[in-house]
Amino acid sequence: MATERVQKSHATPGRAAGSNPDIRFDRLRAERIDDGWTPEAELPVLRTEVSEEQARRVITRNTSPDLSFDRSINPYRGCEHGCIYCFARPSHAFLGLSPGLDFETKLIARPNAAARLRAELSNPRYTPRTIAIGTNTDPYQPIEKERQIMRSVLEVLRDFNHPVAIVTKGTLIERDADILSEMAAKGLIRVGISVTTLDPKTSRLMEPRVPHPKARLRTIRRLTDAGVPIRAMVSPVVPALTDHELEAILTACHQAGAVAASSIVLRLPREVAPLFRDWLAEHYPDRAARVMGRVRELHGGKDYDPEFGKRMVGQGAWASMIQQRFALVTRKLGLDRRLPPLRTDLFARPPQPGDQLSLI
């Protein structure tokens, strides 16, 4: 799949990444040079492009000791939310697309995801365990409003009484409160809502197409009122930029109805590190060196350390301080509880067309 790499030295309106870095799997590299001509106008605003992929399988397995789940589903590849810190950006390179602007603007929808999921769950050898959704790209990003792939996936999970854990920044999840509340009543679902900052300016720059922080707090309240257990996620904690808000974010989420909490420190794998450094230089030049200094302190002197057991929580004195602050405030607010495991004993294959009717 070919892609035009747009290299820019300034921010793109409505996008977090300012450029398209080369794809690490390509044999050729593209580079702009100054040919002496002055551009007549700025490049136009980049529009979102959506292509479709017919998935052969939708349940992805993992064996990571850092994760509490062993299977997940991604209804979309790429994410229009465009969070500059998103650790999923490098996955776009496997599609022949750049982790930069391509990740935010060239999306891939999987319209047959629900049908494939139904087939996989119908396999007699399938054993149910919690499926995670939203752990890579957000299932409630803006294109879900039109595509409704996530809703169709939820309908299948409901029909099979299959447990699911959802992570999102998108307020569109409120649309599915009818299914979520039905599953919550059976102990089949929990939802994590990510609130990275309460500052609208920082949020707009860092996660340009994510709903306003106040809107996400309203979503926590509305889902809580619908009986859905909500985990507040302060993720990622960005040193010298959002870390001072840790207590305020958790307090606001608690007041909105969250019953548990988690946090993950900033991690910048592969192409995310240079993209984030460029973003800092553009928007926060006065503290860019300080932020990256803290990041390297968190990851053993590097922009990122992928070692299991360290990559999510960091290492060193600053990481320890964040963990202590988090433990103190969650204990005070009652957010330090462990939610009960989701039920798997209700799982059942619903009747299929052509099934023989029971005589009982």
N, C-alpha and C positions, 0 to 999 in steps of 0.2 A: 504494500500500500504506500503510495507516494505522498509526500507532504512538502509544502513550501515552508521553509524555516524563516520566519520573520525575526530578524535581529533588530532590536530597538534599544536605545539608551535611556528611554523614559517610559513612564507608566502608560499602559493601554487603558483607555476609558472603560470602566466597568469590569476590568480584569485585574487579577492579582499579579500574575507573572508578567514581566516586561519583555520577554523574548521566548524564542523557541530554541533551546540548546540542541546541538546535534544528537542524533540517536546513536547510542553506544554500539549498536549492532551493525550500523552502516559501514561499508568500506570507504565511502566517500564522505568528505566534509564540505559544507557550504560556508562561505564567508563573504560578507559584503565589503566592498572597497569603495573609496571615494573616487568617483570618476570626473569630479570637477563641476558637475551639474548641480544646481541647487533645486531641491524638490519644490514643485509648485504648490503642493498642499500636503497636509498630514495624511497618513494612511487612514482609511475609514474605520469606524468602530467595527470590531470583529463580531460577526454574527455566529450564533451557535448552529452547527451542522450536526444532524443526527442520521446515522446509517443504521442498518439492521443486521443482526447476526442470528442465524438459526442455530441455537445451542444444541449440541449432541448430549451433553450432560449439564445439569445446573448445580448439583451438590458438589462442592469442592471440599476435599479433605485436607487436614493439616495435623502435624504431630508436634507442634511447638509447645514446649513446657511453659512458655509465658502466657499461653492462652487457656481460658477456661472451657473452651469448646473445641471439638474436633471436626466440625463441618460447618459450612457457610454457603450462602447464596448471594450472588451479585446480579440484580436485574439489569444493571447498566455498567458499562465500562467508560471510564472518564467521569468527571463530575463538574457540572456547571456552577456549583457553589464557588469553585475556584480558590479554596483556601491555600494561601501561599506555603503554608507549613505542611501540607498534606503528604503523609508518608507513602500514599498510594500512587503518587505521580510517576515514579519509575516504572510501574507496571505498564504504562502506555507504550514504552519502548518495545515491548514484546509484540505490539501490534503494528510496528513500523511507524509509530507516531511519536512526536516529541513530548516529554514530560512537562514542557513549559506551557505555552499558550494552547497547543493542541489538546492537552489534557482537559482544559476548560472549555474548549470550543468545538472539538471534534469528538462527539459522543457516539457510543454504540449502544443501541437498545436491543434487548433479547425478547422479542414478542412471544416466542413459544415457551418462555420459562415456566409458566404455570402448567402447560401440557406435559413438558418433560418432567417436572417435579411430580406430577400425578403418576406418571409411568414409573419413576424411580421408587416412589413410596409404595407402589403396588407390587413391587418385586417381593415374592414370598420370603426371600432371604434378608430383606431389609430389617434392621434393628433400630428402633427409634432412640435418638438422643437429641438434645437441644440443638436446633439449627440457629446459627447467628446470621443476622442480615444487617448490613450497614457497617461492617468492620473494615471494608476496603473503600468502596464508594457509596455515597448516600442514596438509599432507596427512595427518599422523598425530596430529591433535587427537583428543580422547576419543571423538567420535562415529564415528570411523573403525573402532573396534573392532566396532561393530554393523553399520555400513553397508558396509564393505569396498570402497568405491569406488576407493580408491588401489590396493588389491591388484589389482583387475580391470584398472585402467589399466596397471599394471606387467606384467600377463600379456600384454596386447596388445603393449606395447613389446618384450617378450621374443620374442614370436612373429614380430615383424617384424625382429628384430635391430637395433632402433633405439636410438641412444645417449640417455642421460638423466642429468641431474645433479639430485640431490635435496638440499633443505635442510630440516632439521627440528629441533625441540626434543623431539620425542616419542619415548619409548622403545618405543612400539608398532611402530616400524620393525623391531625384532628379529623380529617375526612373519614378515616377508617375507625373512628371510635366505636361504631356499632359492632364491628368484628372484634376489635381489641377487648372491649368490655365483656363480650360473650366468652372469649377465650380466657380472660382474666378470672372470671367466675369459676372456671374449672381448674385454675392453677396451671395454665398452659402458656402464659406470656409474661414477659417483663420488658420494659422500655427504658433505654438510657437516653437522656436529652443532654447534649453537649452545650455548655455555656463557657466560652473561652475568656470572655471579658464582658463587663457591664458598660464599658465606654463605647458609645455609638461610633465615634470617629475611628478608634482603633479597630473596631469590628468591621467597619466598612472598608478600611484599607487592607486588612489582613484576610478577610473572608467576604469578598465583595458582593456575592449573591446569596448570602445566608440571611435569613430573617433577622430583624433587629433583636438585640438581647431581650428587650421587654416582651417582644412577641413570643420568644421561646419560654419565658417565665409564664406567660399566659397559657401556653400549651401545656406546661407542667400542671397548672391548676385545672385546666379543663379535662385532661386525661385522668388526673387524680380523682376528680369529681365523678368520672365515668367508671371508677373502680379499678383503674389500671395502675399497678405499682411502678413508680418512677424512680430511677437512679440518676442523681445529678452527677454529671461528668465534667470535671474541670480538666479539659484535655484539648490541647496541651498546655502545660504551665510554661510560659515563655519567660525566661529569666530577664530581669531588668526592663521588662515591658508590661507583663500582666501578673507576675508573681505576687505583687503587693495586693492584688485583688482577691487572693485565695479565700480569705475569711468572708469577705463581702459577697462573693459569688455563692458560696455554700449557704450563707445565711439567707440570701434571696431565694435560692432554690428550695430551702427548707420551708420558708414562709409560703412558697407557692404550692407545697404539698409533697415534695420529694421525700422518700422514706429511706434512702440509702445514698451513698456517694462513692466516687472513685476519682483518681487523678493520674495523669501520665505526664511526664516531663517531655519537653520538646525533643524530637529526634529528627535528624536530617539525613536520611539515607541517599546515597548516590547523587542524582541530579538535583535533589531538593536543596542541598547545601549551597551551591552557587546561586540558585534562584533566590533563596532566602537572603543570602548576603547582598545580592543586587537590590532586592526589595528594601532591606534595611538602609542601604546607602541612599536610596531614592526618598524614602519617607521618614527615616529616623537617623539621619547622618550624625546627629549629636551624641547618640548612644550606641551606634552600630558596633564599635569596638568593644564596648562594655558587654553588650548582649552576647556577642560571639565569644568573648573571653569566658563568660559564665557557661556557655554551651560546651566549650572545650573542657572546662573544669568538670562538667557533668559526665563527660564521655572520655575520661582518661587522656586528655590532651588532644583529642581529635574532634572533628566536627560531628562524628557519630561513631559509636561503638556498637556493633550488632550482636555482641555476646548475650546469649540467653541469661536471664536473671538480672541484667544490668540495663538493657536498652530502654526499658519502660520507666524505671525508677531513677536511673542515673547512679553516680557514685561520688564520693567525696563529701566534704563538710556542707556544701550548699545543698546537695541532695538530701542529706540527713536532716538539715534544718527544715526543708520543705515537708519532709515526711512527718517530722515532729509537729509542725504547725497544723498539718492536715489531720493528724491523729487527735490533737487537742480540740480543734473546732468541731470535728465530726462527733467526738465523744460528748461535747457540750450540747450539741444540737440533736443528739440521738440518731445521727446518720451513720454511725459506725456499725450498724447491725448487718448481719449476713442474711440476705433474702433466702427463703427456703428453696430447695431445688424444684425445678419445674417437673410436672408429672409426665411420666412416660407410660404409665399403666393404662391410660385411657385410649392409647393409640389403637385404631382399628381401620381396616380398609373398607371404605363405604361401598355399597352395592354399585356394580358396574353394569352398563347396558349389556344384555345377553347373559347375565348371571342366572343360574338356576334358582328359582324361588324356594325358600325354605318351606317345608311342610308343617313346621311348628308355628 
